[in-house]
Amino acid sequence: MRHHFRVLFLICLIGSLTVVSCKSKAVVIAEGKAKERKSADTIIEKHYQNKRDFSTLYIKSSAHYEDSNQTQNVQAEIKIKKDEMILISIRFLGITMAKALITPTEVKYYEKINGNYFEGDYSLLSRWLGTDLDFNKVQHLLIGQALDDLTKGNFSTSIEDKLYKLEDNSDIATTKAYYFESGKFLIKKQQVTQSEKERTVQIVYPNYSDFNQMALPASILIDAMQQKGKVNISIDYNTVTFNEDLSFPYSVPEGYERIFIN
């Protein structure tokens, strides 16, 4: 039961990241190859120059989940009110199987198969993926922005696979690396490694699409590796709309049982 809960929860919370066809017309972004070494300050400044001009974001997407025990394919509807809340509905064959409401202070979730619901902070998801998460990091992951505030890091720079690489080794227990293309300095890959705990999370953005409002990832691949096994998630956006009046309805169906997971 708990394993099934975990699968749907991870897909629900992260399942939303590839643009295919959209109401807001998109143009595929031509990415640049890094040639000349640049300072960390320059790379960070140019990354944050990419505009994030939206009040709400509405996405219909599909997601694929795989671990050592099973694979699942679902449809996900994602609504984002910038900096305030994210509502994700998971559907299978047109039937709503789960919902998650994410705010800066808490995560709420229910799933239909077992009639369970969860209310708590981000510690559960952080343990499952092997890296600390909060609302901003989840939102940044969805829109193709560096998970952390790069202005607060202490980075070394290099060029690797024709990408600009920033590596932060200020925490001896955790290594963080960020890779950028050289056109708009969009992030192509993010890695968080905790060697002593044998945990690594890698988030890859193979390509991007450019809208009037902002650039969004055209695809995303997530690989989480821990001692207890690997999780792979790939996600596709099917439609995207910006700045609509969105509702965020969430209520746990009557009779569901609350889950407490240590």
Buried (B, 14 or more C-beta within 10 A) or exposed (E): EEEBBBBBBBBBBBBBBBBBEBEBEBEEBEBBEBEEEBEBEEBBBBBBEBEBEBBBBBBBBBBBBBBEEEEBEBBBBBBBBBEEBBBBBBBBEEEEBBBBBBBEEEBBBBBBEBEBBBBBEBEBBBBBBBBBBBBBBBBBBBBBBBBBEBEEBEBEBEBEEBBBBBBBEEEEEBBBBBBBBBEBBBBBBBBBBBEEEEBBBBBBBBBBBBBEBBBBBBBBBBBBBBEEEEBBBBBBBBBBBBBEEBEBEBEBEEEBEEBEEE
